[in-house]
Amino acid sequence: MAFDLHPDRGTADTGALARVNAAYTLLKERAKGAAANSNVSTSNTSRPSTSGPKPIRPRTVRPSMSVKVDKIDDVTKAACAALVENEREGHGHYASEIERIGRKITFIVPSTLNEGVNRVAVPVPDFGEGRKPSQTAVAFRSSKSGPGTLDLPEAMRAKIFPGTTSVRFRFAT
């Protein structure tokens, strides 16, 4: 009846639709009351009905992940610096810290981003995959110079840093 009396259907009567909705609400409340009364047991041997209202479960809240900042040790920094030390084209950088939130990684680079070609040498995180600790250099072109942030494109991230969900470089902040 509500479908036939709905105002969007053309020749509808809004007063009739209101009466149908009121009747539906009344019947629904009576049905709830009847279901609640049928769940009351007078005998200790009978099983309670499972057709009544379901208990409300508390919402599950995921714990928030904390930011973990690790300084890169001097030996690893030296290995990274050696990767980009003799750049013929562009500018070489290396990371001094790694900021992690779960599998999101931000490499903190103490130098500023340069216009043109930049290469950043960083340690490759393990994420428990049993790989030997290593360093790699990521090259990219920038149209800006100075402090800033660069997000590594997904294709490069998946190839160079498997197991991460995002990789970012933060320059001289």
N, C-alpha and C positions, 0 to 999 in steps of 0.2 A: 504494500500500500504506500509506503514512504517513497518508493521509486516512482510510482504513478502520480503521486501528489507533489513531487518535488518541483520548485519553481523553474528549474532549468528545462523541464519537460514541456513547457508551452502553456497549456490551459490548466494551470495548477491553482489550488486554493491554499494560501499560506495558513489560514486558520485551521483547515482540515489537517494539514501536515503537522501543525503544532499539537493537535489533539492526538494524532497517531503517535508522535514522539512521546507525549506524556503517558499514554497507555503502555507503550513499550517499556518505559522506565519503571512504571508501577509494577508490571508483570516481572520484570527482571529482578527488582528488589524483593518481591514476594518469593521468587524462586530461590534467591540467596538465603532468605530466612528459613525456607522449608529445608534446604540442604543443610544448613547449620543445625536445625532441630533434629534432623535424621541422624546426625553424627553423635548425638548424646546417647550414651550407653547406660542401661540400667543393670546390666550384668557384667561381672568382672571377667567372664569367660569369653565374651564375644570380642571380635576384632574391631578396631575402629575403622570407620569408612575412610577410604582414600579419595573420595570424590569431592571432598570439601575444599575450601580455599587452601592454596599452597602456602607454606611458610615463606616469609620474606628472608632471603639470604643476604648476609652483609656483603657490600660491594668489596671486591678484591682490588686492592690498590697496589700497583707495582712500586717497588722501592725505587727512588730516584738514584741515578748513577752519579757518583761524585767525580769531580775533575781530578785527575791524577797528573801531576807534572813531574817529569823525570829529567834531570840534567844529564846531558850526554857526557860521558867520561872523556878525559883528555886523549886517551889512546884512540878512541873512536873518532873524536873530532879531528885528530891529526890524519887519520886514514881518509876521512871525508875531504879534508882540505887538500890532500894530495891528489884526489880525483879531479879537482877543479883548479889546481894551482897554476897550471900553464895553459890557460885558455887562449887560443889563438883568436877566436871570434867570440865576442860577447864578454859577459862578466860572470865570474865564479863566486858562489856563495856556499856556506855550509850551515847546518842547523846547530844550535847550542842547547836546545831543550825540546822535549816531546811532551805535548799536552794530550791526554787521552780521556775520552768519555766513552766507555764501552769500546766499540770498534771504530769510533770516529777519532781520527788523528789530526793534530795540528802541529806542524814543525815550526818552531820559533827560530827565525833567522835574524841575527843581530845586525846585519847590514841592510841597506836600503835597496829596493828594487830599481833596476836601471832600464831605461828605454832601449829596446832592441833585444838581442839574444841574452838570456840568463840561463845559467846552469846551477842547480842547487844539489849539493851532495848531502845525502842523509843516510842514517842506518835504516835497514829494512827490519821492521818488527817481526817477531817470530809467531806470535799468537798460538804457541803450543803445537805447531805443525812439524817440529823436529828439524827445521832447516838450520844450517850453519849461519851464525851471525854474519851479515855482510853489509856493504855499503853500495849505494847506487847514486847516479847523478841523473836528475830530471832536467831536461832542457825545454825551454819555451820562449816565445817571443812576447814582449810587452810593449804597449804603446805609451805607457806611463813610467814615471820614475818617482822615487820617494817611498815613504812607508805605505803599506797596504797589505791586502790579503788576496791570495790567489787560490781558487779551488781547482784541484786536478780533475780533468775530464774523466768520466766514468770508464771509458775504454782503457785509458792509460792506468787508472787506479786499479782496475781488475787485473791487468797484466803485471804491473810492477809491485803492487801491494795486495796480493790475494788475501781474502779474509777480512778486509776493512770495508766499512760502509761509506766512509768519506775520508779524503785526504786533503788537507789545506796547508798552505804556506803563509805564515804571518811575518812580514818583513818589518824590521826596525820599529817596533811599537813601544 
